[in-house]
Amino acid sequence: MTTDFEKTPGWLDWYADPSRPRFRLPEGAVDAHCHVFGPGAAFPYAPERKYTPCDASKDQLFALRDHLGFTRNVIVQATCHGADNRALADALRASKGMARGVATVRPDVSDEELRELHEAGVRGVRFNFVKRLVDAAPRQDLLDVVERIAPLGWHVVVYFEAPDLPDLCDFFLSIPVPLVVDHMGRPDVTKDPDGPEFEAFLNFLRARPDIWCKVTCPERLTVDGPPALDGEREAYRDVVPFARRVVEEFPDRVLWGTDWPHPNLTDHMPDDGLLVDFVPHIAPTPELRHKLLVDNPTRLYWPDAD
Ligand SMILES: O=C(O)c1cc(C(=O)O)oc(=O)c1
């Protein structure tokens, strides 16, 4: 398939031949954070995007799901598609109920579009505050979106970086639907996991019982690795104390996902099989792993599943 899109210079493509994880995922495990990109020829990237990725189709995502041993996916609208959720909705429909989605919508979204997204499997919207990814949306627009999605029972996924939390915290706490934090609020892992910055993040999670946290993206947060490559099963050791603190204090509201196809990595592209082998380091007991990988995401995204 040809596409008119040229990738951002230096773009790292997803890892083509991932190993099989040594850690066997429990039955019913959910990859609770992943994306589809295009393909651009079928689902064009948004004009306002800040990067142009390689294609990463729904079929390639479902093949990875099966290879790694996941049962289900939560597909998160990537910023390169803006508020055009067609690629996401197409993937959700094709999954036959095995994927749920998190969309991006503007306040003027129609009732019909919201209904269609819900019917396709969308259960949340994403608010992004990472400046290299999006231009800031006015907070009132975001609150208007919340008003629109609250009746559907959806939640809000927030992506921000640790230094911005003090400014955002009160706004987040004013949002009257459950919140899900992407990538652990992006801590600086060179700092002390018991220090004031991470403590401020933990205090935010403590502020309400309906704030969930994805303990994802060690490959983004790490500073000195080692990377999940070449058989490395003790990858990203510098991230472990942070993720483990969150898993142990909030065992019933943590989620994990691969973040495939890993947009905007510049240092290395992880082997997704080895990335799965990271999970036992942050969730050291079978009980914690079952909550993280099965019970929690199923409760949030498939509350009616038995
Ligand atoms: O850190 C990132 O670059 C990133 C980007 C996106 C996106 O473009 O949607 O999603 C993520 O989960 C992470």
The ligand as an SDF file (V2000), in Angstrom:
LIG
                    3D

 13 13  0  0  0  0  0  0  0  0999 V2000
    5.3420   10.3810   24.4250 O   0  0  0  0  0  0  0  0  0  0  0  0
    4.8680   10.3430   23.2660 C   0  0  0  0  0  0  0  0  0  0  0  0
    5.4530   10.8240   22.2800 O   0  0  0  0  0  0  0  0  0  0  0  0
    3.5330    9.7510   23.0680 C   0  0  0  0  0  0  0  0  0  0  0  0
    2.7730   10.1850   22.0000 C   0  0  0  0  0  0  0  0  0  0  0  0
    1.4950    9.7300   21.8740 C   0  0  0  0  0  0  0  0  0  0  0  0
    0.6000   10.2410   20.8450 C   0  0  0  0  0  0  0  0  0  0  0  0
    1.0940   10.8880   19.9220 O   0  0  0  0  0  0  0  0  0  0  0  0
   -0.6080   10.0240   20.9920 O   0  0  0  0  0  0  0  0  0  0  0  0
    0.9830    8.8130   22.7360 O   0  0  0  0  0  0  0  0  0  0  0  0
    1.7300    8.3260   23.7710 C   0  0  0  0  0  0  0  0  0  0  0  0
    1.1930    7.5030   24.5270 O   0  0  0  0  0  0  0  0  0  0  0  0
    3.0400    8.8090   23.9520 C   0  0  0  0  0  0  0  0  0  0  0  0
  1  2  2  0
  2  3  1  0
  2  4  1  0
  4  5  1  0
  4 13  2  0
  5  6  2  0
  6  7  1  0
  6 10  1  0
  7  8  2  0
  7  9  1  0
 10 11  1  0
 11 12  2  0
 11 13  1  0
M  END
$$$$
